[in-house]
Amino acid sequence: MKTEQAKTRPAAEVRFGNIRAAIWKNVSEGGPWYNVTIERTYRDGEDLRSTQSFGRDDLLTLAKVADHAHSEIFSLQRADSAESTHG
């Protein structure tokens, strides 16, 4: 069974190399809010796979992806606020 996240596209993505953050928009009565999933892609023979496990050499890139995802969420929230005041 697929999850809701698998059926929809993320509101935004941040990628550096093989590490990617997907930013997911959620809506409730209190307004929109965002969650982030982070994954690392790698090759397994001919197959492209992903994992949520990170090695020592991934950690600085992971931090950079998380930092940029954090900034992107603030941008998305500003856009949500502007949309709600003008829409």
C-alpha positions as a printed NumPy array, in Angstrom:
array([[  0.   ,   0.   ,   0.   ],
       [  1.317,   3.436,  -0.889],
       [  1.43 ,   6.259,   1.589],
       [  0.01 ,   9.712,   0.952],
       [  3.537,  11.031,   0.425],
       [  4.146,   8.419,  -2.263],
       [  1.   ,   9.567,  -4.113],
       [  1.812,  13.269,  -4.079],
       [  4.788,  15.346,  -5.056],
       [  6.758,  17.309,  -2.49 ],
       [  6.185,  21.059,  -2.212],
       [  9.933,  21.533,  -2.78 ],
       [ 13.18 ,  19.601,  -2.962],
       [ 16.745,  20.388,  -1.97 ],
       [ 19.558,  18.278,  -3.401],
       [ 23.313,  18.325,  -3.069],
       [ 25.032,  15.43 ,  -4.772],
       [ 23.373,  12.187,  -3.796],
       [ 21.556,  13.584,  -0.737],
       [ 18.03 ,  14.908,  -1.194],
       [ 15.486,  16.534,   1.104],
       [ 11.832,  16.42 ,   0.096],
       [  9.662,  19.076,   1.753],
       [  6.061,  17.984,   2.253],
       [  3.186,  20.415,   2.771],
       [  0.457,  19.424,   5.224],
       [ -2.744,  21.359,   5.771],
       [ -4.836,  21.467,   8.923],
       [ -7.454,  23.762,  10.416],
       [ -4.59 ,  25.719,  11.992],
       [ -3.016,  26.301,   8.599],
       [ -0.264,  24.699,   6.557],
       [  2.876,  23.141,   8.051],
       [  5.815,  21.285,   6.582],
       [  7.753,  18.064,   7.17 ],
       [ 11.015,  16.953,   5.61 ],
       [ 12.267,  13.545,   4.553],
       [ 15.944,  13.12 ,   3.705],
       [ 17.489,  10.3  ,   1.718],
       [ 20.772,   9.291,   0.139],
       [ 20.755,   7.59 ,  -3.252],
       [ 23.329,   5.032,  -4.323],
       [ 23.938,   2.453,  -7.028],
       [ 23.562,  -1.235,  -6.328],
       [ 24.845,  -2.75 ,  -9.54 ],
       [ 22.501,  -1.416, -12.226],
       [ 19.802,  -0.415,  -9.722],
       [ 19.408,   3.004,  -8.131],
       [ 18.401,   2.686,  -4.473],
       [ 17.835,   5.05 ,  -1.579],
       [ 18.444,   4.893,   2.154],
       [ 17.998,   7.033,   5.235],
       [ 21.383,   5.863,   6.525],
       [ 24.35 ,   8.23 ,   6.267],
       [ 28.044,   7.623,   6.657],
       [ 30.721,   9.873,   8.093],
       [ 31.534,  11.38 ,   4.703],
       [ 27.842,  12.242,   4.112],
       [ 27.338,  14.269,   7.279],
       [ 28.531,  17.697,   6.09 ],
       [ 26.444,  17.41 ,   2.929],
       [ 23.51 ,  16.233,   5.041],
       [ 23.882,  19.318,   7.236],
       [ 23.966,  21.568,   4.167],
       [ 20.838,  19.938,   2.73 ],
       [ 19.048,  20.309,   6.091],
       [ 20.085,  23.973,   6.327],
       [ 18.786,  24.74 ,   2.838],
       [ 15.563,  22.8  ,   3.499],
       [ 15.052,  24.906,   6.635],
       [ 15.428,  28.112,   4.581],
       [ 13.113,  26.768,   1.873],
       [ 10.393,  26.078,   4.448],
       [ 10.564,  29.714,   5.581],
       [ 10.145,  30.787,   1.935],
       [  7.167,  28.474,   1.517],
       [  5.592,  29.82 ,   4.715],
       [  6.037,  33.403,   3.495],
       [  4.313,  32.453,   0.244],
       [  1.494,  30.786,   2.205],
       [  1.045,  33.948,   4.298],
       [  1.007,  36.189,   1.236],
       [ -1.491,  33.893,  -0.466],
       [ -3.828,  33.869,   2.536],
       [ -3.806,  37.672,   2.828],
       [ -4.342,  38.231,  -0.918],
       [ -6.527,  35.246,  -1.721]])
